[in-house]
Amino acid sequence: MTEQTYLIEGMTCAACSSSVERVTRKLDGVVQSDVNLTTNKMLIKYDETKVTPDMIMAKVKKAGFGISLFVPAEERQAVAAPEVDKEELDLIERRRNLIGAGIFSVILLYISMGQMFFSWLPVPSIMDMNDSPENFALTQLLLTIPILYFGRAFFIHGFKALWHLNPNMDSLVAVGSTASFIYSLIITYMIPNDASLVHSLYYESAAIVITLVMLGKYFEAGSRRKTKSAIKKLMELAPDTALLVQGDTVSEVAASTLKPGDIVLIKSGQKVPADGVVTSGFASIDESMLTGESIPAEKEADSPVTGGSICTNGAVYAKITRTGSDTTLAKIIKLVEDAQAKKAPISRLADKVAGIFVPAVIAIAIIAAVVWAIAGQDISFILRVFTSVLVIACPCSLGLATPTAIMVGTGLGASHGILIRSGEALETAHKTTAVVLDKTGTVTTGAHSVMRIVPAACLEEELLSITASAEAMSSHPLAAAITEKASGLPLKTVANFENLSGLGLKAEFDDGSSVTVGNEHLMRKLGIDLSAQADVIAEIARDGQTPIFTAQDGKLLGIIATADTIKEGSREAVANLKKLGIGVYLLTGDSKGAANAAAKAAGIDHVFAEVLPDDKASVVQKLQEQGEIVLMAGDGINDAPALAQANVGVAMGSGSDIAIESGDIVLMRSDLNDIYRAVRLSRLTLRDIKQNLFWAFFYNTIGIPIAAGVLYPAFHILLNPMLAGFAMSLSSVCVVTNALRLKTKKL
């Protein structure tokens, strides 16, 4: 199976995207084809033994659309020539046409309808409706033609889509406007024989509808452009140049030419050109654009630096380790791009409706026209109904409802260091009923700290100093906790050191004294009496702490207890998840004592302890069998199966690549509060999508019958095509604007 992304050109509404999906899914061997109207991308998955890219392109082109293979952002950035912003050029072109159409529309409205509303408005007698009806009609015709020219895209795309039997929104506008124009043109030729026909002209409907729809499309395009700002901002993080160090010389080079192993100089105010490791120097690096962390990180020798982050203070030399598509920034951009290209399950209903929407609307318009003709209405009335039905229908709002909200939602998540891999993950997260957390590195820091010091035959400070002197020679993680705690205390010099595998260590100092440091088993092996400390040892075990015994000359000097402490903010995060009505579970391979202690400290009520790596996925599965929608968070290789089993897998960004690849959501900061923020983001986005879908369905359900004249028999209310055009444009703008409101939300 091969998965590819293509850019589709010429789509104007949901009917277009539905047509592309329909024709490509008919290819034998295509298992998935999703078209995103907002990004103009098609994500297609197919059997490469049955389908080729040429076959896919041929199908799309035959349907009347342009197609090209999508080039990822990092590859686009590597091109030396500056990238042409096609959307900006399109927006400029739309603006020009809109201004031109707007000027002629104002004059047309003044001539055609000004005196109807304000009888005192002056109109030259040569084109007055009563004094010179022929010139009145010809003037409107001459004003309408430029407007139709400025709105020519509707006719080009609309009739082209009709020709390919894939009618879209442009087809509706083109057919309705053309019908009004041709009818008015015929009336114009008949006016010399019957001056009263001057009241039956519909030039202003044909033209103003085009202008109003152009206005709506312009605002919609501008708003849709804003929904893509997350990708644009991420791409702008990558600097164009870098300071390459070669011997004693420093030269400015294109950042795209850097390769692993190069040494670069990063000064205050400059961006880090690519991922690397600091070789010398000291600096504060602002990584907020990537991680959402507002406080700059301090970087010194051996500290990693990420491409796109900004040096706010100081200067460092760094060795480049990853470039191009391998950098963290490139992977983030790809994650966001992929997420925005994939559809959420909730969009399926709208997609099905959009697929039959335009043909159904055309059918409704024809049926309404026939019904009113049978009812005895004149051609002017029938044309008004026919045009209004075609123009008020809006498949755009249906097509934009889901992808715009997902684009804004994933962009908002990325700005907070929450990377969501797909629309499906974003949707599923809001249903979460149970959050399963790995202990080490997720709830806890993953590094031990000294929790208590219990002296037996010496003072507390002396016990810490002696133990740290011996542990300074060890690379064990527990040794690091003790030496860090003893920072600032005088330490003895070790003359001889022996590592006792699985038990501890023995150290001889230069003053002739010696000490043994290790676990309880080592103490008992040496015959050291621990009965006086039995209660303390039991208490340490009950609290899930690890005791380290120090003995000298056959007697116990004391005990130092260490433990893997919970991360700052873990308790707050658990409390926030509980407020959302979500159950929180701790899952770990550690002992029950250590697990219960960590759970108690974090405020977690449910604990699965002493679980083997292979069984973690089974625990998640059991919760799912109980009806829970499970979100699993972890950072280790042994968490990957459980992450894959969960309904939503959340990989902590500091974890392994395998965990990150297994996760549906990646947290750049490894902050548990970001799990709460991810669930909240999902709920906000889904609420936005539902609001959009409700508005789109409600608008079309109410608008089309009114345009068809259902209110006319009882209330004599008939919709003007110009009002219908305005309402149609407004519906799409409302949907996109509602999606953009997500940007203002605080996670």
N, C-alpha and C positions, 0 to 999 in steps of 0.2 A: 504494500500500500504506500502511496505517495501523497503527501499533503502539500499543497501550494496555495499561494495567495496571488490574486490578480487584481489589477485596477480596472474598473469598468467605467467607460465614458459614455455620456449621453443619457444617464438616468436623471429623471426629474421628480419622480414620486415613487410611492410604495408599489404601485402597479408595475413599474419598470423593474425594480429589484425582484419582484415576484416572478416576472416573465423570465429573467435571467436564470433564476433558480429552477424554474419549471423546465426550460429547454436543456439545461445542463444535467439535471437529474434524470432525464430520459436516456442519457448515454449509458449503455450497458457497461457496468464496471464502476460507475460513480456511486459511492456509498454516502457521501455527504456533500452538500453544496449550500452554503449560507452566504447571502449577500447583505452587506451592511450599507444601507442607504446614506447614512451620515458620513462614513469614511470612503464610500464608493469602492469598497473592497469585496472580493469574493474569495471565501475560504473553501477550497474544494479538496476532497479526499477521494482517491480513485485507485483502481487496480491498474498498475502501469503495464500489465500484459494485455489489457483490453482497451485502454484509453491512452491517448497521447495528448500533449499540450496543443498540438495542431488541431486535433479533433475538437477540443474544448473551445479554442479560439474561433474555429469555423462555425460552431453552433451559436456562439454569442454574437458573432458578426452577422450571421444569417437572421438573427432576431432583431437586428437593427442597432446594435450597440458596438462601441469601440472597446477593445480589450488589450491589455499589456501586462507582462509579468511584473509584480510588485517588487521593488528594490528596497530592502531594509534600510533603516535610517543610518546605520553605521557605514553602509556601503555608499549611500548617497553623500555622506559627509566626506568620504575619502576621495571623491571626485574633485579634481583641482579647480574646475570652473565653478563659480558660485551657482547655487541651486536656484532655478527660476520658481518663484512663488506663483503657481498657476491660479491658486485661489484668489490671491490679491489682484492679479490681472483680470480675472473673471469679475471680481467685485467692482473694479474700476470700469469695466465695460458695461456692467449692469447699471452703474451710476450714470454713465453718459446717456445710455438709452432711456433711463428713467427720467432724467432731466429734460431730454428732448420731447419725450411723450407727454411729460407733465405740462410743459409750456403750451403745446398744441391742445392738450385736453382742457386747460383752463379757458382758452379762447373758444374752443368748441362748446363747452358748457355755457359760457357767456352768451354766445350767439343762439344756441338751440333752446336753452331753458331759462336764460336770465329774465326775460320779460314775463315768463309764466309765473315766476315767484315774486318778482319786483317789477311792476308795470312801468315804473318811472325810469328804469335803466335805459340809457340812450343806445340805440342801434342804428347804424347808417341805413337810410331808406332804401339804398340799392340792394341791401340784403335783409330787409325787414320781412318777416313772415307774412304779413298782411299785404304790404305794398308790392313785394316782388317775391312770391313763393318759389319761382324757379331758381332765382339767385340764392335764396335762403337754403334750398336743398343742395345746390352746387357748392356753396361755401362750406357746408358741413362735409360734403364729399371730399373737397380739397383739404380740409383740416384732418379728416379721418385717415386718409392715405398715409401721411407721414407717421401717424401714431401706429398704424398697422406695420409700417416698415420698422419702426423702433422695437416693436414687439414681435418681429419676424421669427424669433426663436421658437415661439409657441406653435406657429404654423409649420415650420420646418420639422421640428421634433414630433409635433402632434400628428401630422398627416403621414410622416414616415412610420411612426408607430402603428397607425391604422393600416398602412400598406402591408406591414409585416404581421398583421393580425395580433398585435400586442398593444392595444390602446391604453393610453395613460392619461394623467391629469392634463397634459398639454393638448391631448386629443379632444378632451371635453371643452376646454377653453377655445381651441381652434374651431371646432364644429359650431359651438354656440355663437361665437363672434362672426364667423363666416356666414351663418344663416341670417343673422341680423343685418350684416352688411349687404348681402345679395338682395335680401328683401327690400332694404332701403334703396338700393340702386335701381331696382325695378320700379319702385314708387316714384323715384326721381324722374324717370322717363315718362311716367303717366301724369305727373303734375300739370303739364301744359293743357291736358284735356280735362283735368278735374282738380282745381286748386284746393279743394277740401282735403285731398290726400296728404297735404303738407303736414297734417297732424299725425300721420301714421309713420313718420320717419323714425328709424332706430339707429341712426349713425352714432349717436352719443352712447348708446348701449354697447354697440360693437367696439367702440374705441375706448370708452372709459373703463369698461371691464378689463381690457388689456392693460391699461395703465395701473389700475388698482391691483391686479394680480402681479404685475411687475413690481409694484411697491412692496407687496407682501413678500414676494420672492427675494427682493433685495434685503429686507430686514431679516428674513429667515436665513439667507446666506451669511449675513454678518453675524447672526446669533450662532449659527452652526460652526462658524469659524472659531468663535470663542470657546465652543465645547472641545476643540482640538488643542487648546492652549497648553494643556499639560505636556503633550508630546513636544510641542514647539519649545517650551521652556526647558525641558530636559535636553533637547538637542542643542540649545543655545549654551548649555553648561560647558560643553566641550570647547576648549580654546582653539584658535586657529594656529597659534605659534607656540614655540617652547624655546627655552634657553638651553642649548646642548653644550655640555662640557666635554672638551676633547683636549686632554693634557692641561696646559695652562691657558687655553683659549676658551672663551664662551661666545657662541654664535647663535643668532636667532634663526630657527628653522621651522618649517611647517610641522605642526604636531602630528599630522598624518604620516610623516616620514620616520617617526621614531620606531625603534625596534627593541625587543627585550635585551637588557644588558646595557643600554645607553644610560649615561649619567646626566641628569638635568638639574639646573639651579632653579629653585622656586622662591621668588622674593615676595615681600609683603605686597598685597594687592593683586597678585597674579593667581591664575587658576592652575591647578595641578593638571598637566597635560594628559596623563595616563596613569594607570595603577602602578604603584611601585613601593619601594621600601626605603626609608630614610637612611642614608649612610653617615651623615654628619649634620650638625646644626640643630637648632631648636626653633619651633614655630607653633603658632596657634592656627589650626585649620578649621574653617567653618564648613561642616558637612551637612548643614541643615537642609539643603536642597535635595540631598539623597536620602537622609535618614529621618528628617523631621526634628532632629535634636538641635535645639536653639543655642546651646552652649558650645563654643568652639572646643575642639579636642586638642590637647597638648601633644606635639609630636617631637620625638628625639630619635637618636640612633636606633635602628631596628624596628621603628614604628611603621606600620603600613599607611600608605596614603592612597586616596581614591581619586581617579580622574574626574574632573568637574568640580571638585571642592575648591575652596578659595583660601589662600594664605592671608590671614588678617593681621598677623604680627610675626616678626622674625623672618628668618630665611633658612632653608635647608637644601642640602644636596640629596637627591633621591635616585635610586637605581630602578629603571623601568622594568617591570615584571610581566605586564600584560598590555597589549595594544589592540586596536581595532575592535572586532566583535567579541573578543575575550574579556574586555574590560567590564567592570561592575556597571558603569553607566550604560554601556551598550546593551548589557543583559537586562537592565531595568527598562530601557526604552523598548526592547523587544517584548518583554513581558507585558508592558502597557499596550503596545501595538496589538499583540496577539489577543489580549483581553478585550480590546475594543472591536476587534474583528469578529469575535465569536458572539453568537446570539444567546440570550437567556431563554429558558423554556417558556417563560411568560409571554414571549413575543409570538408564539406559534399561532394563537388565535387571531391576532392582528394580521399575521402573514397570510393566513387562509382567507380572511375577509378581503385583504388587499388584492389577492389573486383573481377574485371574481368581481371586485368592486366596480371597475370602470365599465365593463360590459353590462353589468346590472344597472348602472346609472343611465347608460345610453338607452337601455330597454325601458327603464322607468320614464325617461324623457319622451320617448316615442309613444308609449302607452298613454301618458298624460295628455300629449298633444292630440292623439286619436280620440280619447274620451271627450275632451273639450270640443273637438270638431263635431263629434256626434251630438254633443249637447247644444250645438248651434252657435258656438262662439265664433267671432270673426278671426281672420288670419292674424291680425295684430295681437289679439289676446293669446292665441295659440302659440305664436312665436315667442311671446313674452314668457309663457310657462316653459316652453321647450328650452329656451336659452337659460332661464333662471335655474332649472333643475341641473343642467349640465355644468353651469358655472359655480353653483353653491356646493356641489359635491367635492369633498376634499380627502383623497386618499393619502395626501402628504402627511396629515396629522396622524393617521394610523401608522404610517411607516416610520415616522420620527419619534413616536411615543416612547419606545423602548431604547433604541440605540443612543439617542441623545442623553438620556438619563444615565445609561451605563458609561458613556464616555466621560460625562462630568463626574460620576461617582468614582470611576477608576482613577481619573486625574486627581480628584480630591484625596483619594487614598494614597497615591504616589507622593503627593506633596507632604503627607504625614509619615512617609516611610512604610506605608502599607501597600504591598504590591499584590494585586489580585490577578490571577492568571486567566480567568474567563468570566463571562457573564453568568454562566451557570453557577460558579462558586459564589459570586456576589449575591445571586438570588437565594441559593441554598442556605447561606450563612444566617439569613434573617429567621429561618425556621429552627435554629439551634435550640435544643432543650437540655443538652448535656455537654459540658466542656471537660475533656480529659487532658490533664497536664502531666507531662513527664517531670520528674523531680529535679534531677541533677542538670544544671545549666538552663533550666526553664523556670522553675519556681525558685530554685536556689542559685547561688552564684557559681557553683561548681568548684569553688576553692575553699579549703578549710580555714577557719579562724579559731584562735584560742578563746574558749568560752569560760573556763574557770581554772584556777591554780590552787591545788590543795597540798601545801607543804606538810611533811611528816617529821623530818629530823633537821630542818633548816628553815631559814626565813624564805618568804615567798620570792623576793627579788633574787636571792642567792640560788634558789631552785631554778628559776627561769634562766639566769645567767649560765649556770653549769650545763643545763640541758641544751640551751642554744649553742654553746661552745662546741658540744659534741655533734649536734644536728647540722652545724654549718658545713660539715664535710659531706652531708648526705644530699641526694637529689630527690628524695621522697617528697611528695606533696605536703605531707604532714610536717616535715622538717621546715618547709618554707613558712608555714603558719607560725611556728615557734620562733624562728629567727626574726620574722617580721615583728612579732610581739616584743622581742628583746631588743629591738632597735634602740640604740642610745645607751645600753648597758655595757659595762666592760666585759669582754669575752677572753677566755683563756686560749692559749695557742696549743693546737693539737700536734703532738709529736708522732703519734701512731694511731691508725684508724683501722677498724675491722668491721666489715658489714656482715651481720648475722642474718642470712637469707630467711625471710618469712617471720623473723622474730624481732629484729631491731639492730642495734649496733653497739660496739665497744670502742671507747676512745681513751688514749693515754695523753695527758697534758705534759707540757715541758717542765712543770714544777714537780713531776713524779707521780702525781695523783692520777687515778683512772676512774671511769664512770661507765655504767651500762645503761642504755636507754632502749626501751622496747615495750612489747605488749605483755599482757598478764601471763601468757603461756611462758614467756622468757623468764619472768620473775619466779614463777613456780619451779621452772627447770633449774634455776640458780639456788632454789631453796629459801627464798626470801619470804618471810612471814607477812601476809597481807590481811590477816584476820581483823586487825584494828581498823582497816579501811573498808571492810565488807559493806557497810551501809552506804558509804560514798560511792563505791564501785557500782552498787546496785542502782543508786540514784542516777549516776552518769549513764548507765545502760538504759534506764527507763526514759531518759531525756534524748536518747538517740545520739549520744555523743561518743567519741572515740577516746579512751583513756591511754595516755602515754606515761609509762612508769620510769622513774629514774632511780637507780640504786648505786651505792658506793660503799665499798668495804663490807659487803654482805648485808647492808641494811637499806631500807627504802628511804630516799630523800623526799619523795613526794610524787604527786600525780598532776599531770597537765591534761585537761580534757579539750578536745577540738571538735568542731562540727562544721558541716557545710551550711552556711547561713543563708536564709532566704534573701532574695533580691529586694532592694528598696522598691517599694511600690507594689510588691506581690500581694500583700494583704488588702491594699486599696483596690487592686484589680479584681480580686476574688469577690470583695464586697460589692463592687459595681456590677459584676456578672450576676450575682445573686439578686440584685435589685431588678434586673431584667427578667427575673423568673427562671434563670438557668441553673441547673444543678452542676456543681463543680467536683471533679474526682481527681485524686492524685494517683498516678501510676508509676511504680518504680520497682527496680530489682533489689533495692536496699532492704535492710532488715525492718521488721515491723516497728521497732523502737525508733529508728532514724526516720522512717516514713511518718509515723504518728507525730513525732516531734515537729517535723517540717510542716505537716498538715495543720497542726495546732497553731503554729506560729503564723501561718498564712491564712488561717480561718477556713480551712477546707474540711468539710464534714465526712466525705467518703474517701476511703483509702484502699488501694490495691497494692499490697507490698509483696516483696520477694517473688516478683513475676519475672520469669525468664524472658529474654529478648524475643524468642520465637512465639511466646504466648501473649505478647502485648496486643497483637491484632485480634486474638481470640477474645480478650477482655472487651475490646471495642465492639466486636461482633455480638457478644452477649448483651451489651447495652442496647444495640440496635434491635435485637430480637425482642427486647422489652418495650419497643416502641419509641426509643429515644432517637433524636436526630443529633448525631455526635460530631462535635468539632474537637479534633485531637491536635495538641500542640507539642512539638518536640524538636530537638536539635541534633540528635545523634544518629549514627548509621543504623543502630538497632531500633530506632523509632520509625524507619522508613516503611516497613510493612503495616504498622498501625496507622501511619499517616495516609497510606493508600487505601486502607480499609474504611477509614472514617468517611462520613458524608462530606466533611470539609477538613482537609489536612492543612495545618498551619505550621510552617517551618520557620524557626527562629533564624534570622539572618546571619548570626554568628556561627551557625551550625555547619555541618558538612554539606558538600555539594549534593550528595545523594539525598539528604533530607530536603534540601531546597528543591531538587528536581521532583521529589515526591509530594511536595506541598501544593495545595490549591491557592494558598495565600502565603506570602513571604513577608516576615516582619524584619525590617532592616535594623531596628534598634534592639531586638531581643527584650523588649519591654512588655510584660504581661498586660499592662494597661492597653496596649495596642490590640490585644485580642478583643477587649471590650469595645474599643473604637471601631474595629473591623465589623463586629456584629451590629453596632449602632449605624455604621455607614451603610451596611446592607439593608437595614430596616428603613433608613431614610431614603435610599435609592428605590427600594421596592414601593414605598409609599408614593414616591414621585412618579414612578412608572404607572401605578394604578390610577393616580390622578390624571395622568396624560391619556391613558387608554379610556378612562371614563369620559373625559372631555371630548376625545376624538369620536367615540361611538355616540355619545349624547348629541354632539353637534350634528353629525350626519343623520342620526335617527330623527331629530326634530327638524333640521333644516331642509332636507329633501322633500318631505311631505308638504311643508309650507310652500316651498317653491313650486310644487306640483299643483297647488291651488286648493288643498283640502279645506282651508279656512274661508275660501271665497263664497261658497253657497250660504253659509251662516252669517259671516261677518263682512263679506265683500273685501277681504284682505288678500291682496295679490302682491307678491314680491317683485320689486324692480330688479332687473338683471345687474344693475350697477351695485345695488345693496348686496345682492347675492355674491358678486365678485369681491366686494369689500369683506364680507363675512368669511368667505373662503380663505382669503389671505390672512385675516386676523386669527383664524383657528390654528394655522400652522405656526404663526409667530407666538401665539399663547403657549403652545406645547413646548417649543424650544425655550422660551423665556422661563417657563415653569421648571424645566430641567436645569437651567442655569442658576436657579435659586439655591440649588444644592451647594454651590460654591460658597454661599454665605453661612452655611451651617457649621457649627462648632462640634467637633467630634469628642 
